[in-house]
């Protein structure tokens, strides 16, 4: 956030976002996902104050929120650090997502109406158009891709009728985002627009109300991030080496 903005400018932006704490939370989280703060990096309050132009109070509140979401850890007498990344961590996130998200999808298919179907179609269209414009090139704006991709997954389960399932689905998606960020730096270069094939098949199964097939496909779909990041292929090995540095 050292792009020439004054502290007054930053505070104006924070007010628009809702609060200084929300502003701090969004930006620290974004920088962690983008790898600007690598796993295990110490998060010094004084350095964060300079980086974001904020006082210690909203930064500490934001860090506490990030702890609850698995992005930051705290050690007695040692302060805040970016949470570690590992194959075991991503495996645990993946298992939890498969349980929560397929349960939410099952309920959504049972309860969803025309507006729910329209939301899925719209979210898919926005993601598909974005990927098509890349023309097989790597994702340049990973944050934008992440928002569109998450919006599609949220749309699939939006009609489940359970705020807790939706909250947990969102939280687990976000926890996997650091791993997905590294995955996507290579994925479109190698796979082109093929990334959308499975999303389209999943959407079609959901809209056809084929709950069993849709849930089975979603369960498989959610395993891809782990397989790519830590599988035996070259790309997975590169990412594992990066995580373990």
C-alpha positions as semicolon CSV with decimal commas, in nm:
position;residue;x (nm);y (nm);z (nm)
1;X;0,000;0,000;0,000
2;X;0,292;0,237;-0,057
3;X;0,170;0,367;-0,395
4;X;0,175;0,738;-0,313
5;X;-0,153;0,752;-0,125
6;X;-0,158;0,975;0,183
7;X;-0,284;0,854;0,518
8;X;-0,590;1,072;0,464
9;X;-0,657;0,894;0,133
10;X;-0,627;0,556;0,301
11;X;-0,862;0,658;0,580
12;X;-1,116;0,777;0,324
13;X;-1,101;0,439;0,154
14;X;-1,136;0,267;0,490
15;X;-1,448;0,466;0,569
16;X;-1,601;0,352;0,242
17;X;-1,519;-0,010;0,329
18;X;-1,702;0,024;0,659
19;X;-1,431;0,064;0,918
20;X;-1,058;0,089;0,971
21;X;-1,057;-0,267;1,105
22;X;-1,236;-0,397;0,797
23;X;-0,992;-0,211;0,576
24;X;-0,696;-0,360;0,766
25;X;-0,847;-0,707;0,755
26;X;-0,913;-0,700;0,381
27;X;-0,569;-0,574;0,290
28;X;-0,364;-0,797;0,522
29;X;-0,567;-1,098;0,411
30;X;-0,519;-1,006;0,043
31;X;-0,144;-0,965;0,090
32;X;-0,120;-1,301;0,269
33;X;-0,311;-1,478;-0,009
34;X;-0,094;-1,309;-0,273
35;X;0,220;-1,433;-0,097
36;X;0,348;-1,084;-0,011
37;X;0,363;-1,215;0,345
38;X;0,497;-1,572;0,305
39;X;0,411;-1,860;0,541
40;X;0,579;-1,814;0,878
41;X;0,658;-1,444;0,822
42;X;0,644;-1,230;1,133
43;X;0,378;-0,960;1,127
44;X;0,522;-0,667;1,319
45;X;0,264;-0,411;1,426
46;X;0,502;-0,119;1,366
47;X;0,575;-0,239;1,013
48;X;0,205;-0,291;0,943
49;X;0,132;0,061;1,070
50;X;0,375;0,202;0,814
51;X;0,254;-0,023;0,533
52;X;-0,117;0,050;0,571
53;X;-0,114;0,392;0,735
54;X;-0,322;0,275;1,031
55;X;-0,291;0,277;1,408
56;X;-0,221;-0,035;1,614
57;X;-0,578;-0,088;1,734
58;X;-0,751;-0,174;1,402
59;X;-0,448;-0,378;1,296
60;X;-0,465;-0,592;1,611
61;X;-0,839;-0,639;1,566
62;X;-0,784;-0,742;1,204
63;X;-0,511;-0,987;1,305
64;X;-0,739;-1,141;1,567
65;X;-1,001;-1,197;1,298
66;X;-0,741;-1,351;1,069
67;X;-0,635;-1,586;1,349
68;X;-0,993;-1,714;1,377
69;X;-0,995;-1,777;1,002
70;X;-0,665;-1,964;0,991
71;X;-0,453;-1,705;0,809
72;X;-0,248;-1,589;1,109
73;X;-0,109;-1,761;1,418
74;X;0,004;-1,609;1,746
75;X;0,276;-1,734;1,979
76;X;0,316;-1,631;2,340
77;X;0,582;-1,360;2,367
78;X;0,659;-1,393;1,994
79;X;0,374;-1,203;1,834
80;X;0,186;-1,265;1,513
81;X;0,298;-1,479;1,221
82;X;0,149;-1,582;0,890
83;X;0,004;-1,931;0,932
84;X;0,209;-2,217;0,793
85;X;0,115;-2,403;0,476
86;X;0,154;-2,779;0,436
87;X;0,010;-3,082;0,257
88;X;-0,162;-3,191;0,580
89;X;-0,325;-2,850;0,621
90;X;-0,462;-2,844;0,267
91;X;-0,579;-3,206;0,299
92;X;-0,773;-3,112;0,611
93;X;-0,925;-2,806;0,442
94;X;-1,021;-3,020;0,142
95;X;-1,193;-3,288;0,351
96;X;-1,389;-3,025;0,544
97;X;-1,492;-2,852;0,220
98;X;-1,608;-3,180;0,069
99;X;-1,831;-3,250;0,371
100;X;-1,970;-2,897;0,411
101;X;-2,008;-2,798;0,047
102;X;-2,168;-3,120;-0,075
103;X;-2,416;-3,108;0,215
104;X;-2,502;-2,750;0,126
105;X;-2,537;-2,841;-0,243
106;X;-2,772;-3,129;-0,167
107;X;-2,999;-2,895;0,029
108;X;-2,977;-2,622;-0,236
109;X;-3,087;-2,859;-0,512
110;X;-3,383;-2,966;-0,301
111;X;-3,485;-2,610;-0,211
112;X;-3,364;-2,390;-0,497
113;X;-3,605;-2,182;-0,705
114;X;-3,586;-1,999;-1,040
115;X;-3,394;-1,707;-0,886
116;X;-3,133;-1,951;-0,751
117;X;-3,093;-2,106;-1,096
118;X;-3,057;-1,760;-1,253
119;X;-2,786;-1,673;-0,999
120;X;-2,588;-1,984;-1,093
121;X;-2,614;-1,904;-1,463
122;X;-2,505;-1,544;-1,409
123;X;-2,209;-1,641;-1,190
124;X;-2,096;-1,904;-1,441
125;X;-2,127;-1,659;-1,730
126;X;-1,910;-1,397;-1,557
127;X;-1,642;-1,654;-1,475
128;X;-1,654;-1,809;-1,822
129;X;-1,623;-1,469;-1,995
130;X;-1,328;-1,376;-1,775
131;X;-1,142;-1,700;-1,850
132;X;-1,223;-1,676;-2,222
133;X;-1,070;-1,327;-2,239
134;X;-0,743;-1,469;-2,108
135;X;-0,709;-1,684;-2,418
136;X;-0,495;-1,943;-2,240
137;X;-0,266;-1,684;-2,083
138;X;-0,189;-1,693;-1,710
139;X;-0,424;-1,513;-1,473
140;X;-0,287;-1,163;-1,431
141;X;-0,535;-1,053;-1,164
142;X;-0,563;-1,348;-0,929
143;X;-0,779;-1,150;-0,685
144;X;-1,040;-1,084;-0,956
145;X;-1,037;-1,446;-1,069
146;X;-1,072;-1,557;-0,708
147;X;-1,377;-1,338;-0,654
148;X;-1,549;-1,468;-0,968
149;X;-1,462;-1,830;-0,891
150;X;-1,584;-1,800;-0,534
151;X;-1,904;-1,632;-0,653
152;X;-1,979;-1,936;-0,869
153;X;-1,928;-2,180;-0,581
154;X;-2,137;-1,962;-0,351
155;X;-2,415;-1,943;-0,611
156;X;-2,432;-2,323;-0,629
157;X;-2,516;-2,355;-0,259
158;X;-2,693;-2,022;-0,202
159;X;-3,037;-2,184;-0,166
160;X;-2,933;-2,433;0,102
161;X;-3,123;-2,240;0,369
162;X;-2,849;-2,269;0,633
163;X;-2,652;-1,954;0,725
164;X;-2,401;-2,166;0,917
165;X;-2,332;-2,392;0,621
166;X;-2,287;-2,086;0,401
167;X;-2,053;-1,918;0,651
168;X;-1,842;-2,231;0,684
169;X;-1,833;-2,284;0,309
170;X;-1,705;-1,930;0,263
171;X;-1,446;-1,961;0,542
172;X;-1,305;-2,288;0,409
173;X;-1,295;-2,154;0,054
174;X;-1,089;-1,860;0,178
175;X;-0,850;-2,087;0,368
176;X;-0,779;-2,279;0,048
177;X;-0,721;-1,957;-0,146
178;X;-0,351;-1,929;-0,057
179;X;-0,291;-2,271;-0,209
180;X;-0,514;-2,198;-0,508
181;X;-0,325;-1,874;-0,569
182;X;-0,003;-2,068;-0,627
183;X;-0,186;-2,322;-0,838
184;X;-0,341;-2,063;-1,068
185;X;-0,008;-1,901;-1,147
186;X;0,062;-2,207;-1,362
187;X;-0,275;-2,360;-1,436
188;X;-0,410;-2,153;-1,724
189;X;-0,074;-2,150;-1,901
190;X;-0,085;-2,528;-1,918
191;X;-0,458;-2,596;-1,935
192;X;-0,597;-2,304;-2,137
193;X;-0,971;-2,257;-2,105
194;X;-1,018;-2,623;-2,009
195;X;-1,059;-2,503;-1,654
196;X;-1,422;-2,423;-1,736
197;X;-1,518;-2,765;-1,867
198;X;-1,577;-2,918;-1,525
199;X;-1,748;-2,604;-1,395
200;X;-1,993;-2,623;-1,685
201;X;-2,062;-2,993;-1,628
202;X;-2,117;-2,927;-1,260
203;X;-2,355;-2,642;-1,334
204;X;-2,555;-2,853;-1,578
205;X;-2,594;-3,137;-1,326
206;X;-2,709;-2,893;-1,060
207;X;-2,962;-2,721;-1,287
208;X;-3,092;-3,063;-1,396
209;X;-3,147;-3,137;-1,024
210;X;-2,934;-3,451;-1,045
211;X;-2,833;-3,424;-0,682
212;X;-2,638;-3,748;-0,643
213;X;-2,429;-3,692;-0,957
214;X;-2,378;-3,323;-0,883
215;X;-2,259;-3,389;-0,527
216;X;-2,023;-3,664;-0,645
217;X;-1,878;-3,431;-0,907
218;X;-1,838;-3,146;-0,658
219;X;-1,662;-3,383;-0,414
220;X;-1,416;-3,473;-0,691
221;X;-1,385;-3,112;-0,810
222;X;-1,281;-2,992;-0,465
223;X;-0,987;-3,235;-0,462
224;X;-0,815;-3,067;-0,758
225;X;-0,634;-2,798;-0,560
226;X;-0,466;-3,057;-0,338
227;X;-0,384;-3,284;-0,632
228;X;-0,226;-2,999;-0,825
229;X;-0,039;-2,849;-0,530
230;X;0,100;-3,166;-0,375
231;X;0,054;-3,439;-0,632
232;X;0,339;-3,628;-0,795
233;X;0,346;-3,414;-1,110
234;X;0,605;-3,144;-1,169
235;X;0,379;-2,848;-1,096
236;X;0,272;-2,993;-0,763
237;X;0,631;-3,062;-0,667
238;X;0,732;-2,704;-0,749
239;X;0,460;-2,564;-0,526
240;X;0,543;-2,805;-0,243
241;X;0,906;-2,698;-0,261
242;X;0,799;-2,333;-0,246
243;X;0,578;-2,393;0,057
244;X;0,858;-2,574;0,240
245;X;1,119;-2,304;0,185
